[in-house]
Amino acid sequence: MKFLHAADIHLDSPLSGLGFYEDASADILRTATREAFSNLVNEAIEENVDFLVIAGDLYDGNWKDYNTGYYFCREMGKLNKVGIPVYLLFGNHDAENEMSKKLLLPPNVHQFETRKPTTFRIEEIKVALHGRSFKEAATTENLAVNYPDPVPGWFNIGVLHTALEGNAMHATYAPCSLAELNAKKYDYWALGHVHEHAILKTDPWIVFSGNIQGRNIRETGPHGVVLVTADETQILSVERVFVDVLRWSHVKVDASEVNTLTEVAQLVGREFEHIVSANTEGKHMSARITISGKTNAHGELFGMESQLRAEILGQAAAIGNNKLWIEKVRVETLPKTKVEDIKSRSDAIADLQALLEEAPNDESLLQNLSEQLKQLVGKAPIELQESVPDFKIVRNNNIEEIVKSVSPGLIAYLAKMS
């Protein structure tokens, strides 16, 4: 017996973090979750699984129009034609109160009820699936505690959308403990809500499949579903199957040993070569670049983020074969030049450094800077005002924070230019 365990599909939810960049394909951003789900359906057919379990958040909220529903019906129709049933549980994003639009689904799709736990039995292979869908998006009660006892002599699967207790990274919907799941004496728990794949226990198996497509830089690495194989007495294997179409990665570059912006870009390019060579599956890739370290290039990088990004995009274009996109470039370098070295110069740069050291304590200067910067920020497009961290700092009147962060780079830049 084989089945696929999937969760957190978030159909038609766009990828975030790439929308402002012309080098990112609009089609991929818009259709990545659909393509990943189609890959999942194809995998179910190729593996000839006995059934598919979806443990919540098939949708990402109410549909904008019926196209999302039409697409899902079409994919389910493919499984219906080859006799693969689907057991569908709804989570916080597609809870009953979140969805005003609905369509009649093909007969192979079985939906867990919201009022009480539902048990579906597959007689020919003696499998029982127990689950309860969310009625309200903010379901904070323990749903698992009322799941029924296992069917004696059958293979029992618990389907649950939950953060479990103690998972601070995710909203605490339908909280429960591993001990409570273990006490049910099921053979396998198919969990959803947590987007990272995790095998929490193997006796019984308690598994988060993870989401099928990473949607932002916080969801790096490969994503997919879980293929479970079992016989009459035990689970034989629990394997990950990757169905994603784009992968996110965080590339950290140490610039300690280079001296110029050009050399930093070349260093990033060498990292790209490693990423592309490792991408044997030919996936689309999106990378965030963080450049750090005490470096002689710090002064040249100051205020040159746009030029650096352009250089890095050029490296990506030359190496990535149109499949490598840059989500963001962050410069977190520090100057190698020490404060004492600048002071010993006894020139205008040393005087400026002394002025900047006192600036955080000069209320008149900070007030003047605040007024001028607020005027500048006020003229910026609204999308920049919401996305640029320093703009938020200006609006919150934390000018002292900006002065402290900018001063080392400004001094390093002027010192390098002089």
N, C-alpha and C positions, 0 to 999 in steps of 0.2 A: 504494500500500500504506500502510495506517495501523495503528498499534498504540498501546496505552496501557502506560506504564511506571509501576508503583506499588510502594510498599514501606512497611514499618513501620506496618502497619494496627493492630496490637495490639487485635484484636477483644475487646470486652467489658471492656477496661481502663477504669476510671472516671476522670473528670477529677479532679484533685487541687487542693486549696486552697480549695474552696468548700463542703466537706461540713459545716462547723460553722455555716453561715449559713442561717437559715430562708428568706431571700429567694431562695435558689438552688433551681431546680426539680430534684427528685430524678430525674425521668424523663430530663431532659437530661444530668445528670451520669452516669447509668447507661448511656444508650443512644447517646451522641454518636458513638462509633466505629462502631456499627452503622449509624446514619443516614448517616454519611459514606461508608461502604462501599456502602450501597444507592445513594447518589448516584453513586458510581463505576460501579457496574454499569449504572445507567440511562444514564450518559454513554457507556459502551461500546456500548450498544444504539443510542442516538441517532446516534452517530458512525459506526455500522456498521463498527467496526474489524475488522481481520483476526484479531487476537489480543490477549490481555492478558498482561502479564508482571508477576509479583509477586516482588520481589527480597528476600524475607526478612521475618521477624517478622509474619506474618499473624496469629498468635496471641500472647498475652502470657504464655505459660506454659501449664501443664497446665490443662484445663478444670475448673471446679468441678463441672459436670455436663455432660450431652450437649447442652444447649440451644445452646451456642456452635457445636457441630458441625452441629446441625440447621439453624441459621440459614445457615451457610456453604453447606451442600448446597443449600438452597433458592435462594440467590442464584446459585450456579453452575448450577443447573437452568434459570434464566432465560436464561443465556448459552448453555447447551446447546441450548435450543429454537430459537435464532436462528443456531446454527452458529458461535459464537465460542469458539475454544479458549483455555485458560488454562494458562500455564506457571509453575509454582509452585516456588519455592526456599525452603528453611527456613533461618532465621538463628539467632542465639544464644537468642532468647526462645522459639522453637518448634523447637529442635534435637531430634533423635531421642530423646536421653536425657531431655529435658524433658517429653515427651508420652507419658503412659501410656494416655490415651483416644484412640481413633481411630475413624473411620467410613469406609466405602467411599464414595468420591467419584464424582460423575457422570463419564461417559467423556470429557468434553471437558477434564478437569483432568489435566495431565501433571506429575508430580513429579520434580524433579531428585534423583538418587541421592546418598547420603552417602558411599559407599565410594570413588567415583571420579567424575570429571567425566562428565556426560551430555550428549549432543548430540541435540536433537530437530530433525527436518527437516520443513518444510512445503513439499511438492513443488510445489504449484500456483503458489506465489509465490516459490519458490526462496529461502526464508529458513531459516537454521540458527541455533539457539539453543544456547549452550554454558553449562553451569553445574554447580555442585556444592553440595548442601545441607550444613548443619552436622550432624555426628553428635553432637558434644559441644557444650554451651553455650559453654564456655570454649575455643573453637578459636583457638589463637594461631599456627598454622602458616600459611604462605603458600599458599593454595589456588590462586590464579591462575596460579602458575608452571607447574602441570601441566595447564592447560586446553589442549585440542587446537588444532592449526593450523586456520585458517579453511578452509571448503569453497570451493574455487576457483569463481569465477563466481557465487557466491551472496551474499546479504546476510547477514552474520554478526553476531550479537548475543552479547555476553558478559554473563551474569547473575551478580552477585557481591554477597555481603553482607560488607562490609568497612569499617573505619574509615580505610583508607589510612594511609600513614606520616605521622607528624607531626601528627595530629589529636588534640590533647590533650583535647578536650571529650568524646571518646567512648572507651569501652573498646577496646583495640587488638586486636580480633578479626580474624582472617584478614588480617594486615597485608600490604600490597604497595605498590609505587610507581607513579606515573603512567607512568614510563618502561617498567615491566614490562607495564602494560596496553597502552601504545602499541605495544610490540614484537609483540604478538599479531596485529596487522593486522586486527582486527575493525572493522566499520563503526560499531558503537554499543556502549557499555558501560552496562548498566542496573544501577546500584548501589543498595544499601540499607544501613541501619544508622545513617547520619547523618540526623538528623531535619530539618535545614535543607536546602532546595532549593539546588542548586549545579550550575552547568555548569563543569566543571573544564577542559575542552578541547573543541575543535570539529573537530579533524582528527587522530584520529577523535573522535567525540562521546563524552565521558565524563561521565555525569550522575548526580547524586543527585536522585531525585525528591522527597525529603523525605517526612515522614509525612503521612497524609491528614487528620489532626485533631490540632491542638495540644492537649496534655493537661494543661498547667500553665503558669504565668506565664513559665517559661523558653522557651516555644515560642509567641512572639507572632506576630502577622500572619497572612496567609492561608496555607492549606495545601491540598495537593491532589496531583495526579498530572501526568504529562507525556504529551502527545499528539505522537507522531512521525509525520511524513508523508514518504514517500520514493518515488522512481521507480526505474527499472532501474539507474540510474547513480549516484545520490546522494541524500542526505537533503535534503529541501526545506525542512522546518521542524521546530522543536522548541518546542512551546508548553506553557505551564502551564495546567492546567484545575483550578479550585478546586472542591472537593467538601465542604469542612468545614461544620459546622453551628454552631459557636461559635468566636469569635476572641478571643484574649487581647491585651491592650494594656497598656503601662506609661505612665501619664499623669503627667508631671512638671510640677508647679505651682510657680511662683516667687511667694512671698508677700511679697517685699521691700517692696511698695508699699501693703500693707494693714495694718490696725491691730487687728482683732478676729477672734475665731473665726467670727462670722457672715459677715464679709467674706471670710474664707478659703473657707468653704463656698460662697458665691456665686461666687467665682473658679473653684472646681472645677466648679460648675454650668455656667459658660460653656464650660469645656473639654468637658463632656459634650455640649453642644449641637453642637460641632464634630464630635465622634465620631459622634453619631447622624445628623447631616445627611450625613456621608460614607458611612454604612452603607446604600448604595442597594440592596444585595442582601437587606436585611432579616435579616441573621444575628443570632443571639444573641451578646452581647458580655460579656466579663468584664475588668474593669480593676483594676490595682493603682495606687493613688494615692500619690505621693511628694511631700510638701510641703517645700520647702526655701527657703533665703535668709535673710539677716539681716532680721528683721522686728519691728515693735512688737507683733505678735500672739504672739510667742514665749511670753511669760509667761502669756497667757490659754490657750494651747494646752497648757501643762504639766499633765500629769495629767488632761487632758480628752479623751483619745483616744476614749473611748466616746461622749461627746457629739458630738465631731467626726464620728465614723463615722455616728452617727444622722442628723446634719444632711446628710452627703454621701449617705446612702441616700435621704433625702427628696428631694434634688436629682435623684438617678438615677431615682427613681420618677416624679417629675413630668415628666421629659424622655424617659426611655428606653422608655416604652411596654411595660414588663414584659420587655424584652429586654436590659437593661443591668444587670449584677450587679457588685458590688464584691468583689474577692478579698481585698484588704487595704488599710489606710490606714497609711502611714508618715509620721511627723513628724520631719523632719531639719532643722528651722529652728535659727537661732542668734539670740540677743538683739542688738538694736542698741545697747543700753546697754553701755558699756565698764566694765571692772573698775574703772578709775580714777574713773569717775563715781560708782560705788557707794561707794567708799572716802571720797570727799569729803563724803558725807552725814553722817558721824559720828553714826549712829543705830544702832538695834538690827539693822537689815538689814545695815549695814556690818560690825557685829560678827559676824553670822552668816556673812557672806561670808568674813571672816578665819578663822573656825572651820572652815568647809568647805575652805578652802585648805590648812589644816594637817591635816585629817582623814585624807587618804591616808597620812600618816606616823605616825598615832596608832594603834599596834598594839592598845591596850586598847579603843579605840572601835571599831575594825574587828572585833575579836573579839566584842564585845557585839552589834554589828549582825549579824554572821554568824549567831550563835546564834538571834537573834530572827527573822531572815528565813528561816532553814532551818525553823523551826517553822511559819511561815506557808506556805511552799512545800509542806511535807509534808502540809498539810491540803487542798491544791488537788487537783482531779480529775486523774487520770493523763494525760488528753489535753492538759490545759494544761501539765502538767509537761514533756511532750515537745515541745510546740509553741511555748511562750513563751521567747524567747531569754534574757531576764533570769533566768528560773527556772533555766536551765542554768548561768548564771554564778554564781548563789547556791550551787547544789549543788557547783560546782567551787571554791567558796571564794574567788572573785575579787571580793570586796566592794569593793576599792579601785577597780576598773573601774566599778562601779555608782555609787559616790560621785562620781567624776569626771564621769560622764555626766549625773547628775541635778542636780548643783549649779548649773550655769548656768540651767537651767529654773526651779528652785525660787527662786533669787534674782530672776530676771526676773518670776516670778509675784508674789512678795511686793512687789517694787518697784512693779508696776503697780497692785496692790491698795491700797498705802499712800497 
